[in-house]
Amino acid sequence: MSRVHDALRRAAVVPEQAVPEQSAPIPARPSAPSAGAVTASAVASPPLETPTRARSLVGVLDRVRSVNYTPLKDSLLIDVTKPHQGPTEEFRSLRTRLNHMQTLQPIHSIVVTSASPAEGKSFTAANYAIAQSQLAGNPTVLCDFDFRRPMVHTFFQIDRSPGITDYLLGKAELEEVIVRIQDTNLYLMPAGEAVINPLELLNLDEVKTLIDDLPGLFNWVVMDTPPLLFAADANLLSTMSHGTILVVRIGNTTIDSVTRAMQSLCQNNVLGIVVNGARRGELYSKYTYYHSYYDGADPAQASEQVTPEDE
């Protein structure tokens, strides 16, 4: 009887040990799929933002307002009614060189700046954007990122606000801050309302997102920025763009200022230097023959048709 009792006692102990060994992992396993489900949803959520951003760009250019091309009289912008003038040809040459560079590397957003004020950076940025927009199927936007001394709205005689600062501060939608020049491929983004902290505003994530998104709408994004040696704005924006153009003025820019400006930029990010301030007579003398050809005049006599104003 003692043997039977011992056997029954051992049989009763085994199930008590076996059940915990089999049942212990069971509650733990469902928790793993639960955690996996949470992880999957967290990973899947960011891609949902990408279609949202992409959809926000669809139809943006169809909703922007259009204005007539009425540049300020003394702005020295390209006269679209006189496409064969000397200054126009100079910016076409700049356009040709940058378009060639675009075929070699993905360049769509460029910063136009200078070492010091009054060297012609805004003049260069505006005329280059106009020259690019004259090509068929080449939408170009001129963005005024010089929040300290904006000039784009003055050159084209449009409202300063709403503009880029209004968009960055969430006060306006993207289509509200873009203006199209009627019947052209040229679009403008004025600076917007004045802000007391331009550099802090440019450090917002929305600035990088905007600069990354604009090439999805335009083939060329031209950004007018403050001078390099007087503010850090252009240095910051150059890190977000595909390249930088430095404007220097004959008889005004010093070698020291150009050297310091170049040192403040990433050397690999500088696309080139534009020299401003050449005499009008020098430009017109180079294109006298072609002016005569288009005007139907005698090329032999055209060299004497330079007016005192041109000199």
Secondary structure, DSSP 4 states (H G I P E B T S, - for coil): -HHHHHHHHHHHHHHHHHHHHHHSHHHHHHHHHHHHHHHHHHHHHHHHHHHHHHHHHTTTTTSSEEE-----GGG----TT-TTSHHHHHHHHHHHHHHHHHHHS---EEEEEESSSSSSHHHHHHHHHHHHHTSTT--EEEEE--SSS--HHHHHT--S-SSHHHHHTTSS-GGGS-EEETTSSEEEE---S--S-HHHHHTSHHHHHHHHHGGGT-SEEEEE---TTT-SHHHHHHHHSSEEEEEEETTT--HHHHHHHHHHS-GGGEEEEEEE---HHHHHHHTHHHHHHHHT--HHHHTT---TTT-
